[in-house]
Amino acid sequence: MKKASVHRKEHFNAAHRLHNPLLTDEENRELYGKCNNPNFHGHNYELVVKVTGPIDEKTGYVADTKILSNIIKEHVTDRFDHKNLNLDVEEFKTLNPTTENVAVVIYETLRGKLPAELDLKIYLYETERNFVEYPA
């Protein structure tokens, strides 16, 4: 059976503050710099969701990109877009919203919404030059 990968690109805008409550304010400022701003800061995140699996003989699809887009919209962009990740997204009330952690949360959210036979990989761009791939 032939396999292929399908990529769906989405975006969302969100604010966050990188802060570890186990560290002192000085240690947080030293570790996270401007990203530790108590008043938060924002990013225009670019999200690429990659699914890999067999090409269905009937449809010719690995995954219907419209359905994939709807799943991402409902479970990721609607939840994260124009939100303060620290204050508005339940997972980040106790988890530091680094790009790495945001990518893991997105992966865990989407993994349960997609067929098990599809491999899933997340690419999350915090900036044009900084991005995370999960799982690695």
FIPA-329298 format. One record per atom (N, C-alpha, C): x, y, z; residue in one letter; atom name. Coordinates in nm, 4 decimals, m for minus. Layout:
BEGIN
+----------+----------+----------+---+----+
!       c1 !       c2 !       c3 ! r !  a !
+----------+----------+----------+---+----+
!        X !        Y !        Z ! A ! CA !
...
+----------+----------+----------+---+----+
//
This chain:
BEGIN
+----------+----------+----------+---+----+
!       c1 !       c2 !       c3 ! r !  a !
+----------+----------+----------+---+----+
!   0.0841 !  m0.1190 !   0.0000 ! M !  N !
!   0.0000 !   0.0000 !   0.0000 ! M ! CA !
!   0.0884 !   0.1250 !   0.0000 ! M !  C !
!   0.0520 !   0.2214 !  m0.0803 ! K !  N !
!   0.1279 !   0.3459 !  m0.0903 ! K ! CA !
!   0.0912 !   0.4393 !   0.0249 ! K !  C !
!   0.1954 !   0.5072 !   0.0767 ! K !  N !
!   0.1758 !   0.6039 !   0.1843 ! K ! CA !
!   0.2186 !   0.7414 !   0.1357 ! K !  C !
!   0.1597 !   0.8417 !   0.1962 ! A !  N !
!   0.1964 !   0.9799 !   0.1660 ! A ! CA !
!   0.1730 !   1.0647 !   0.2910 ! A !  C !
!   0.2252 !   1.1851 !   0.2864 ! S !  N !
!   0.2028 !   1.2809 !   0.3948 ! S ! CA !
!   0.1244 !   1.3993 !   0.3421 ! S !  C !
!   0.0311 !   1.4457 !   0.4217 ! V !  N !
!  m0.0495 !   1.5633 !   0.3916 ! V ! CA !
!  m0.0184 !   1.6671 !   0.4991 ! V !  C !
!   0.0026 !   1.7915 !   0.4567 ! H !  N !
!   0.0314 !   1.9008 !   0.5496 ! H ! CA !
!  m0.0806 !   2.0037 !   0.5424 ! H !  C !
!  m0.1243 !   2.0494 !   0.6583 ! R !  N !
!  m0.2245 !   2.1560 !   0.6644 ! R ! CA !
!  m0.1647 !   2.2693 !   0.7465 ! R !  C !
!  m0.1626 !   2.3897 !   0.6885 ! K !  N !
!  m0.1052 !   2.5064 !   0.7550 ! K ! CA !
!  m0.2170 !   2.5960 !   0.8057 ! K !  C !
!  m0.2060 !   2.6339 !   0.9311 ! E !  N !
!  m0.3024 !   2.7245 !   0.9948 ! E ! CA !
!  m0.2222 !   2.8281 !   1.0732 ! E !  C !
!  m0.2899 !   2.9258 !   1.1278 ! H !  N !
!  m0.2208 !   3.0236 !   1.2121 ! H ! CA !
!  m0.3132 !   3.0710 !   1.3231 ! H !  C !
!  m0.2499 !   3.1209 !   1.4283 ! F !  N !
!  m0.3250 !   3.1842 !   1.5365 ! F ! CA !
!  m0.2339 !   3.2861 !   1.6039 ! F !  C !
!  m0.2945 !   3.3831 !   1.6658 ! N !  N !
!  m0.2224 !   3.4877 !   1.7379 ! N ! CA !
!  m0.2523 !   3.4695 !   1.8859 ! N !  C !
!  m0.1478 !   3.4711 !   1.9676 ! A !  N !
!  m0.1692 !   3.4514 !   2.1105 ! A ! CA !
!  m0.0597 !   3.5202 !   2.1902 ! A !  C !
!  m0.0941 !   3.5542 !   2.3130 ! A !  N !
!   0.0010 !   3.6136 !   2.4066 ! A ! CA !
!   0.0381 !   3.5095 !   2.5116 ! A !  C !
!   0.1563 !   3.5290 !   2.5711 ! H !  N !
!   0.1972 !   3.4420 !   2.6808 ! H ! CA !
!   0.3087 !   3.5083 !   2.7602 ! H !  C !
!   0.3381 !   3.4481 !   2.8735 ! R !  N !
!   0.4524 !   3.4880 !   2.9550 ! R ! CA !
!   0.5251 !   3.3607 !   2.9951 ! R !  C !
!   0.6544 !   3.3567 !   2.9699 ! L !  N !
!   0.7337 !   3.2435 !   3.0147 ! L ! CA !
!   0.7792 !   3.2718 !   3.1573 ! L !  C !
!   0.7404 !   3.1837 !   3.2471 ! H !  N !
!   0.7678 !   3.2055 !   3.3894 ! H ! CA !
!   0.7594 !   3.0730 !   3.4622 ! H !  C !
!   0.8590 !   3.0458 !   3.5449 ! N !  N !
!   0.8593 !   2.9258 !   3.6270 ! N ! CA !
!   0.8424 !   2.9691 !   3.7718 ! N !  C !
!   0.7302 !   2.9355 !   3.8355 ! P !  N !
!   0.7061 !   2.9812 !   3.9727 ! P ! CA !
!   0.8045 !   2.9225 !   4.0747 ! P !  C !
!   0.8791 !   2.8198 !   4.0367 ! L !  N !
!   0.9783 !   2.7608 !   4.1273 ! L ! CA !
!   1.1079 !   2.8415 !   4.1309 ! L !  C !
!   1.1209 !   2.9371 !   4.0383 ! L !  N !
!   1.2398 !   3.0220 !   4.0314 ! L ! CA !
!   1.2094 !   3.1598 !   4.0886 ! L !  C !
!   1.3133 !   3.2304 !   4.1277 ! T !  N !
!   1.2951 !   3.3683 !   4.1746 ! T ! CA !
!   1.2639 !   3.4573 !   4.0550 ! T !  C !
!   1.2146 !   3.5766 !   4.0826 ! D !  N !
!   1.1896 !   3.6728 !   3.9748 ! D ! CA !
!   1.3184 !   3.7012 !   3.8985 ! D !  C !
!   1.4292 !   3.7142 !   3.9704 ! E !  N !
!   1.5569 !   3.7412 !   3.9051 ! E ! CA !
!   1.5988 !   3.6242 !   3.8162 ! E !  C !
!   1.5828 !   3.5013 !   3.8644 ! E !  N !
!   1.6173 !   3.3840 !   3.7835 ! E ! CA !
!   1.5287 !   3.3752 !   3.6596 ! E !  C !
!   1.4010 !   3.4062 !   3.6740 ! N !  N !
!   1.3093 !   3.4060 !   3.5596 ! N ! CA !
!   1.3497 !   3.5103 !   3.4564 ! N !  C !
!   1.3827 !   3.6311 !   3.5025 ! R !  N !
!   1.4255 !   3.7367 !   3.4092 ! R ! CA !
!   1.5535 !   3.6958 !   3.3371 ! R !  C !
!   1.6463 !   3.6348 !   3.4104 ! E !  N !
!   1.7726 !   3.5921 !   3.3506 ! E ! CA !
!   1.7503 !   3.4804 !   3.2490 ! E !  C !
!   1.6652 !   3.3862 !   3.2825 ! L !  N !
!   1.6400 !   3.2714 !   3.1952 ! L ! CA !
!   1.5568 !   3.3082 !   3.0726 ! L !  C !
!   1.4485 !   3.3832 !   3.0921 ! Y !  N !
!   1.3525 !   3.4085 !   2.9847 ! Y ! CA !
!   1.3614 !   3.5472 !   2.9224 ! Y !  C !
!   1.4372 !   3.6384 !   2.9815 ! G !  N !
!   1.4538 !   3.7718 !   2.9255 ! G ! CA !
!   1.3215 !   3.8421 !   2.9028 ! G !  C !
!   1.3066 !   3.9034 !   2.7852 ! K !  N !
!   1.1850 !   3.9783 !   2.7512 ! K ! CA !
!   1.0604 !   3.8901 !   2.7541 ! K !  C !
!   1.0786 !   3.7612 !   2.7346 ! C !  N !
!   0.9642 !   3.6682 !   2.7339 ! C ! CA !
!   0.9036 !   3.6493 !   2.8729 ! C !  C !
!   0.9707 !   3.7030 !   2.9761 ! N !  N !
!   0.9194 !   3.6968 !   3.1132 ! N ! CA !
!   0.8429 !   3.8232 !   3.1510 ! N !  C !
!   0.8161 !   3.9101 !   3.0558 ! N !  N !
!   0.7438 !   4.0348 !   3.0822 ! N ! CA !
!   0.6155 !   4.0058 !   3.1601 ! N !  C !
!   0.5979 !   4.0637 !   3.2798 ! P !  N !
!   0.4767 !   4.0383 !   3.3587 ! P ! CA !
!   0.3480 !   4.0787 !   3.2861 ! P !  C !
!   0.3608 !   4.1663 !   3.1864 ! N !  N !
!   0.2437 !   4.2094 !   3.1102 ! N ! CA !
!   0.2243 !   4.1293 !   2.9818 ! N !  C !
!   0.3006 !   4.0200 !   2.9678 ! F !  N !
!   0.2874 !   3.9275 !   2.8555 ! F ! CA !
!   0.3444 !   3.9862 !   2.7253 ! F !  C !
!   0.3520 !   3.9039 !   2.6237 ! H !  N !
!   0.3934 !   3.9434 !   2.4893 ! H ! CA !
!   0.3279 !   3.8461 !   2.3925 ! H !  C !
!   0.3223 !   3.8820 !   2.2645 ! G !  N !
!   0.2474 !   3.7997 !   2.1704 ! G ! CA !
!   0.3274 !   3.7506 !   2.0523 ! G !  C !
!   0.2691 !   3.6509 !   1.9847 ! H !  N !
!   0.3283 !   3.5930 !   1.8637 ! H ! CA !
!   0.2189 !   3.5674 !   1.7605 ! H !  C !
!   0.2592 !   3.5692 !   1.6365 ! N !  N !
!   0.1748 !   3.5246 !   1.5262 ! N ! CA !
!   0.2229 !   3.3840 !   1.4918 ! N !  C !
!   0.1644 !   3.2861 !   1.5556 ! Y !  N !
!   0.2084 !   3.1474 !   1.5392 ! Y ! CA !
!   0.1637 !   3.0918 !   1.4047 ! Y !  C !
!   0.2513 !   3.0173 !   1.3415 ! E !  N !
!   0.2180 !   2.9399 !   1.2221 ! E ! CA !
!   0.2230 !   2.7929 !   1.2628 ! E !  C !
!   0.1185 !   2.7217 !   1.2325 ! L !  N !
!   0.1053 !   2.5811 !   1.2692 ! L ! CA !
!   0.0968 !   2.4975 !   1.1425 ! L !  C !
!   0.1816 !   2.3953 !   1.1354 ! V !  N !
!   0.1732 !   2.2983 !   1.0264 ! V ! CA !
!   0.1452 !   2.1631 !   1.0902 ! V !  C !
!   0.0352 !   2.1026 !   1.0489 ! V !  N !
!  m0.0026 !   1.9704 !   1.0958 ! V ! CA !
!   0.0240 !   1.8729 !   0.9820 ! V !  C !
!   0.1072 !   1.7738 !   1.0105 ! K !  N !
!   0.1444 !   1.6731 !   0.9101 ! K ! CA !
!   0.0837 !   1.5391 !   0.9496 ! K !  C !
!   0.0073 !   1.4803 !   0.8588 ! V !  N !
!  m0.0450 !   1.3460 !   0.8807 ! V ! CA !
!   0.0088 !   1.2552 !   0.7707 ! V !  C !
!   0.0515 !   1.1373 !   0.8104 ! T !  N !
!   0.1092 !   1.0405 !   0.7185 ! T ! CA !
!   0.0338 !   0.9095 !   0.7327 ! T !  C !
!   0.0018 !   0.8515 !   0.6187 ! G !  N !
!  m0.0682 !   0.7239 !   0.6229 ! G ! CA !
!  m0.0904 !   0.6699 !   0.4835 ! G !  C !
!  m0.1650 !   0.5608 !   0.4764 ! P !  N !
!  m0.1914 !   0.4991 !   0.3460 ! P ! CA !
!  m0.2861 !   0.5854 !   0.2621 ! P !  C !
!  m0.2633 !   0.5828 !   0.1328 ! I !  N !
!  m0.3539 !   0.6523 !   0.0404 ! I ! CA !
!  m0.4756 !   0.5618 !   0.0197 ! I !  C !
!  m0.5912 !   0.6125 !   0.0539 ! D !  N !
!  m0.7147 !   0.5355 !   0.0409 ! D ! CA !
!  m0.7438 !   0.5096 !  m0.1069 ! D !  C !
!  m0.7656 !   0.3848 !  m0.1416 ! E !  N !
!  m0.7895 !   0.3493 !  m0.2828 ! E ! CA !
!  m0.9192 !   0.4095 !  m0.3358 ! E !  C !
!  m1.0188 !   0.4225 !  m0.2518 ! K !  N !
!  m1.1487 !   0.4749 !  m0.2952 ! K ! CA !
!  m1.1433 !   0.6258 !  m0.3181 ! K !  C !
!  m1.0879 !   0.7008 !  m0.2205 ! T !  N !
!  m1.0911 !   0.8474 !  m0.2288 ! T ! CA !
!  m0.9644 !   0.9065 !  m0.2912 ! T !  C !
!  m0.8535 !   0.8337 !  m0.2800 ! G !  N !
!  m0.7250 !   0.8880 !  m0.3231 ! G ! CA !
!  m0.6617 !   0.9778 !  m0.2185 ! G !  C !
!  m0.7238 !   0.9883 !  m0.1025 ! Y !  N !
!  m0.6766 !   1.0745 !   0.0064 ! Y ! CA !
!  m0.6016 !   0.9943 !   0.1128 ! Y !  C !
!  m0.5080 !   1.0606 !   0.1787 ! V !  N !
!  m0.4583 !   1.0147 !   0.3086 ! V ! CA !
!  m0.5554 !   1.0671 !   0.4136 ! V !  C !
!  m0.5897 !   1.1933 !   0.3999 ! A !  N !
!  m0.6867 !   1.2593 !   0.4871 ! A ! CA !
!  m0.7510 !   1.3716 !   0.4068 ! A !  C !
!  m0.8782 !   1.3899 !   0.4249 ! D !  N !
!  m0.9498 !   1.4989 !   0.3602 ! D ! CA !
!  m0.9050 !   1.6290 !   0.4275 ! D !  C !
!  m0.8415 !   1.7188 !   0.3526 ! T !  N !
!  m0.7865 !   1.8404 !   0.4127 ! T ! CA !
!  m0.8943 !   1.9325 !   0.4687 ! T !  C !
!  m1.0135 !   1.9271 !   0.4149 ! K !  N !
!  m1.1228 !   2.0092 !   0.4703 ! K ! CA !
!  m1.1612 !   1.9587 !   0.6092 ! K !  C !
!  m1.1693 !   1.8270 !   0.6237 ! I !  N !
!  m1.2003 !   1.7693 !   0.7557 ! I ! CA !
!  m1.0859 !   1.7984 !   0.8518 ! I !  C !
!  m0.9617 !   1.7823 !   0.8066 ! L !  N !
!  m0.8462 !   1.8118 !   0.8903 ! L ! CA !
!  m0.8475 !   1.9584 !   0.9340 ! L !  C !
!  m0.8759 !   2.0475 !   0.8419 ! S !  N !
!  m0.8842 !   2.1900 !   0.8743 ! S ! CA !
!  m0.9917 !   2.2170 !   0.9795 ! S !  C !
!  m1.1062 !   2.1542 !   0.9657 ! N !  N !
!  m1.2152 !   2.1729 !   1.0626 ! N ! CA !
!  m1.1755 !   2.1243 !   1.2019 ! N !  C !
!  m1.1055 !   2.0110 !   1.2085 ! I !  N !
!  m1.0608 !   1.9577 !   1.3374 ! I ! CA !
!  m0.9615 !   2.0543 !   1.4019 ! I !  C !
!  m0.8666 !   2.1042 !   1.3241 ! I !  N !
!  m0.7675 !   2.1988 !   1.3763 ! I ! CA !
!  m0.8369 !   2.3262 !   1.4228 ! I !  C !
!  m0.9301 !   2.3760 !   1.3449 ! K !  N !
!  m1.0018 !   2.4989 !   1.3816 ! K ! CA !
!  m1.0766 !   2.4804 !   1.5129 ! K !  C !
!  m1.1535 !   2.3733 !   1.5227 ! E !  N !
!  m1.2360 !   2.3510 !   1.6419 ! E ! CA !
!  m1.1525 !   2.3285 !   1.7671 ! E !  C !
!  m1.0447 !   2.2512 !   1.7560 ! H !  N !
!  m0.9733 !   2.2064 !   1.8746 ! H ! CA !
!  m0.8442 !   2.2823 !   1.9049 ! H !  C !
!  m0.7980 !   2.3640 !   1.8088 ! V !  N !
!  m0.6750 !   2.4405 !   1.8325 ! V ! CA !
!  m0.6986 !   2.5894 !   1.8097 ! V !  C !
!  m0.7228 !   2.6298 !   1.6867 ! T !  N !
!  m0.7254 !   2.7748 !   1.6600 ! T ! CA !
!  m0.8395 !   2.8449 !   1.7331 ! T !  C !
!  m0.9569 !   2.7844 !   1.7405 ! D !  N !
!  m1.0659 !   2.8491 !   1.8148 ! D ! CA !
!  m1.0326 !   2.8628 !   1.9633 ! D !  C !
!  m0.9538 !   2.7702 !   2.0164 ! R !  N !
!  m0.9167 !   2.7733 !   2.1582 ! R ! CA !
!  m0.8010 !   2.8690 !   2.1863 ! R !  C !
!  m0.7066 !   2.8839 !   2.0906 ! F !  N !
!  m0.5842 !   2.9591 !   2.1159 ! F ! CA !
!  m0.5816 !   3.0981 !   2.0538 ! F !  C !
!  m0.6558 !   3.1195 !   1.9458 ! D !  N !
!  m0.6448 !   3.2451 !   1.8713 ! D ! CA !
!  m0.6950 !   3.3633 !   1.9527 ! D !  C !
!  m0.6127 !   3.4674 !   1.9570 ! H !  N !
!  m0.6410 !   3.5905 !   2.0302 ! H ! CA !
!  m0.6707 !   3.5638 !   2.1779 ! H !  C !
!  m0.5917 !   3.4710 !   2.2330 ! K !  N !
!  m0.6048 !   3.4379 !   2.3744 ! K ! CA !
!  m0.4720 !   3.4661 !   2.4438 ! K !  C !
!  m0.4808 !   3.4816 !   2.5744 ! N !  N !
!  m0.3625 !   3.4830 !   2.6592 ! N ! CA !
!  m0.3465 !   3.3382 !   2.7043 ! N !  C !
!  m0.2451 !   3.2703 !   2.6544 ! L !  N !
!  m0.2304 !   3.1276 !   2.6818 ! L ! CA !
!  m0.2245 !   3.0992 !   2.8311 ! L !  C !
!  m0.1520 !   3.1812 !   2.9079 ! N !  N !
!  m0.1398 !   3.1600 !   3.0520 ! N ! CA !
!  m0.2739 !   3.1698 !   3.1236 ! N !  C !
!  m0.3589 !   3.2601 !   3.0805 ! L !  N !
!  m0.4830 !   3.2880 !   3.1535 ! L ! CA !
!  m0.6061 !   3.2216 !   3.0937 ! L !  C !
!  m0.6081 !   3.2010 !   2.9625 ! D !  N !
!  m0.7301 !   3.1577 !   2.8944 ! D ! CA !
!  m0.7322 !   3.0114 !   2.8529 ! D !  C !
!  m0.6193 !   2.9441 !   2.8552 ! V !  N !
!  m0.6133 !   2.8050 !   2.8089 ! V ! CA !
!  m0.5799 !   2.7170 !   2.9294 ! V !  C !
!  m0.6714 !   2.6287 !   2.9627 ! E !  N !
!  m0.6626 !   2.5491 !   3.0860 ! E ! CA !
!  m0.5270 !   2.4808 !   3.1048 ! E !  C !
!  m0.4737 !   2.4189 !   3.0009 ! E !  N !
!  m0.3477 !   2.3449 !   3.0143 ! E ! CA !
!  m0.2320 !   2.4321 !   3.0620 ! E !  C !
!  m0.2344 !   2.5602 !   3.0274 ! F !  N !
!  m0.1221 !   2.6472 !   3.0586 ! F ! CA !
!  m0.1373 !   2.7221 !   3.1906 ! F !  C !
!  m0.2409 !   2.6912 !   3.2638 ! K !  N !
!  m0.2529 !   2.7493 !   3.3978 ! K ! CA !
!  m0.1501 !   2.6878 !   3.4916 ! K !  C !
!  m0.1030 !   2.5671 !   3.4573 ! T !  N !
!  m0.0009 !   2.4997 !   3.5385 ! T ! CA !
!   0.1197 !   2.4553 !   3.4553 ! T !  C !
!   0.1221 !   2.4875 !   3.3278 ! L !  N !
!   0.2291 !   2.4467 !   3.2374 ! L ! CA !
!   0.2847 !   2.5697 !   3.1676 ! L !  C !
!   0.4153 !   2.5893 !   3.1747 ! N !  N !
!   0.4797 !   2.7048 !   3.1127 ! N ! CA !
!   0.4562 !   2.6999 !   2.9610 ! N !  C !
!   0.3944 !   2.8030 !   2.9013 ! P !  N !
!   0.3584 !   2.7982 !   2.7597 ! P ! CA !
!   0.4743 !   2.8291 !   2.6643 ! P !  C !
!   0.5831 !   2.7532 !   2.6783 ! T !  N !
!   0.6919 !   2.7617 !   2.5808 ! T ! CA !
!   0.6395 !   2.7064 !   2.4485 ! T !  C !
!   0.7070 !   2.7366 !   2.3413 ! T !  N !
!   0.6644 !   2.6832 !   2.2118 ! T ! CA !
!   0.6663 !   2.5311 !   2.2136 ! T !  C !
!   0.7650 !   2.4738 !   2.2828 ! E !  N !
!   0.7711 !   2.3283 !   2.2947 ! E ! CA !
!   0.6450 !   2.2733 !   2.3621 ! E !  C !
!   0.6061 !   2.3350 !   2.4730 ! N !  N !
!   0.4874 !   2.2870 !   2.5447 ! N ! CA !
!   0.3590 !   2.3122 !   2.4668 ! N !  C !
!   0.3514 !   2.4227 !   2.3952 ! V !  N !
!   0.2335 !   2.4495 !   2.3127 ! V ! CA !
!   0.2228 !   2.3420 !   2.2036 ! V !  C !
!   0.3347 !   2.3069 !   2.1419 ! A !  N !
!   0.3335 !   2.2027 !   2.0383 ! A ! CA !
!   0.2878 !   2.0690 !   2.0952 ! A !  C !
!   0.3327 !   2.0342 !   2.2150 ! V !  N !
!   0.2916 !   1.9078 !   2.2785 ! V ! CA !
!   0.1418 !   1.9090 !   2.3071 ! V !  C !
!   0.0905 !   2.0193 !   2.3585 ! V !  N !
!  m0.0534 !   2.0289 !   2.3869 ! V ! CA !
!  m0.1343 !   2.0157 !   2.2579 ! V !  C !
!  m0.0896 !   2.0801 !   2.1516 ! I !  N !
!  m0.1593 !   2.0688 !   2.0230 ! I ! CA !
!  m0.1562 !   1.9240 !   1.9753 ! I !  C !
!  m0.0410 !   1.8607 !   1.9827 ! Y !  N !
!  m0.0289 !   1.7206 !   1.9408 ! Y ! CA !
!  m0.1255 !   1.6328 !   2.0203 ! Y !  C !
!  m0.1216 !   1.6445 !   2.1531 ! E !  N !
!  m0.2067 !   1.5608 !   2.2375 ! E ! CA !
!  m0.3546 !   1.5866 !   2.2120 ! E !  C !
!  m0.3884 !   1.7097 !   2.1820 ! T !  N !
!  m0.5270 !   1.7436 !   2.1508 ! T ! CA !
!  m0.5710 !   1.6794 !   2.0197 ! T !  C !
!  m0.4883 !   1.6921 !   1.9168 ! L !  N !
!  m0.5257 !   1.6409 !   1.7844 ! L ! CA !
!  m0.5131 !   1.4895 !   1.7734 ! L !  C !
!  m0.4188 !   1.4305 !   1.8473 ! R !  N !
!  m0.3965 !   1.2858 !   1.8351 ! R ! CA !
!  m0.5257 !   1.2070 !   1.8574 ! R !  C !
!  m0.6039 !   1.2463 !   1.9547 ! G !  N !
!  m0.7285 !   1.1766 !   1.9845 ! G ! CA !
!  m0.8418 !   1.2050 !   1.8875 ! G !  C !
!  m0.8231 !   1.3009 !   1.7992 ! K !  N !
!  m0.9284 !   1.3396 !   1.7045 ! K ! CA !
!  m0.9067 !   1.2813 !   1.5659 ! K !  C !
!  m0.7923 !   1.2161 !   1.5448 ! L !  N !
!  m0.7568 !   1.1640 !   1.4125 ! L ! CA !
!  m0.7537 !   1.0119 !   1.4146 ! L !  C !
!  m0.7777 !   0.9486 !   1.2999 ! P !  N !
!  m0.7713 !   0.8027 !   1.2947 ! P ! CA !
!  m0.6352 !   0.7511 !   1.3423 ! P !  C !
!  m0.6366 !   0.6412 !   1.4149 ! A !  N !
!  m0.5145 !   0.5854 !   1.4744 ! A ! CA !
!  m0.4111 !   0.5459 !   1.3701 ! A !  C !
!  m0.4551 !   0.5108 !   1.2479 ! E !  N !
!  m0.3593 !   0.4672 !   1.1453 ! E ! CA !
!  m0.2786 !   0.5824 !   1.0854 ! E !  C !
!  m0.3148 !   0.7057 !   1.1183 ! L !  N !
!  m0.2403 !   0.8213 !   1.0684 ! L ! CA !
!  m0.1323 !   0.8609 !   1.1679 ! L !  C !
!  m0.0089 !   0.8757 !   1.1195 ! D !  N !
!   0.0977 !   0.9316 !   1.2018 ! D ! CA !
!   0.0793 !   1.0831 !   1.2026 ! D !  C !
!   0.1090 !   1.1449 !   1.3142 ! L !  N !
!   0.0880 !   1.2879 !   1.3318 ! L ! CA !
!   0.2181 !   1.3538 !   1.3730 ! L !  C !
!   0.2459 !   1.4690 !   1.3135 ! K !  N !
!   0.3608 !   1.5501 !   1.3515 ! K ! CA !
!   0.3173 !   1.6963 !   1.3489 ! K !  C !
!   0.3650 !   1.7720 !   1.4465 ! I !  N !
!   0.3314 !   1.9139 !   1.4601 ! I ! CA !
!   0.4571 !   1.9970 !   1.4367 ! I !  C !
!   0.4433 !   2.1012 !   1.3559 ! Y !  N !
!   0.5477 !   2.2028 !   1.3387 ! Y ! CA !
!   0.4845 !   2.3342 !   1.3824 ! Y !  C !
!   0.5402 !   2.3947 !   1.4864 ! L !  N !
!   0.4848 !   2.5193 !   1.5369 ! L ! CA !
!   0.5913 !   2.6276 !   1.5294 ! L !  C !
!   0.5643 !   2.7299 !   1.4472 ! Y !  N !
!   0.6549 !   2.8430 !   1.4284 ! Y ! CA !
!   0.6127 !   2.9559 !   1.5215 ! Y !  C !
!   0.7020 !   2.9893 !   1.6152 ! E !  N !
!   0.6782 !   3.1041 !   1.7025 ! E ! CA !
!   0.7157 !   3.2327 !   1.6298 ! E !  C !
!   0.8239 !   3.2243 !   1.5542 ! T !  N !
!   0.8674 !   3.3332 !   1.4673 ! T ! CA !
!   0.9074 !   3.2702 !   1.3348 ! T !  C !
!   0.9439 !   3.3533 !   1.2412 ! E !  N !
!   0.9874 !   3.3035 !   1.1104 ! E ! CA !
!   1.1105 !   3.2137 !   1.1223 ! E !  C !
!   1.1932 !   3.2396 !   1.2242 ! R !  N !
!   1.3184 !   3.1655 !   1.2378 ! R ! CA !
!   1.3191 !   3.0625 !   1.3501 ! R !  C !
!   1.2195 !   3.0644 !   1.4380 ! N !  N !
!   1.2162 !   2.9720 !   1.5525 ! N ! CA !
!   1.0916 !   2.8850 !   1.5450 ! N !  C !
!   1.1143 !   2.7534 !   1.5408 ! F !  N !
!   0.9995 !   2.6631 !   1.5389 ! F ! CA !
!   1.0339 !   2.5328 !   1.6079 ! F !  C !
!   0.9290 !   2.4605 !   1.6451 ! V !  N !
!   0.9404 !   2.3327 !   1.7146 ! V ! CA !
!   0.8753 !   2.2251 !   1.6307 ! V !  C !
!   0.9376 !   2.1082 !   1.6313 ! E !  N !
!   0.8812 !   1.9896 !   1.5689 ! E ! CA !
!   0.8507 !   1.8896 !   1.6800 ! E !  C !
!   0.7260 !   1.8378 !   1.6819 ! Y !  N !
!   0.6880 !   1.7388 !   1.7835 ! Y ! CA !
!   0.5930 !   1.6363 !   1.7229 ! Y !  C !
!   0.6164 !   1.5070 !   1.7505 ! P !  N !
!   0.7341 !   1.4546 !   1.8179 ! P ! CA !
!   0.8569 !   1.4657 !   1.7289 ! P !  C !
!   0.9724 !   1.4683 !   1.7967 ! A !  N !
!   1.1004 !   1.4858 !   1.7253 ! A ! CA !
!   1.1376 !   1.3592 !   1.6502 ! A !  C !
+----------+----------+----------+---+----+
//
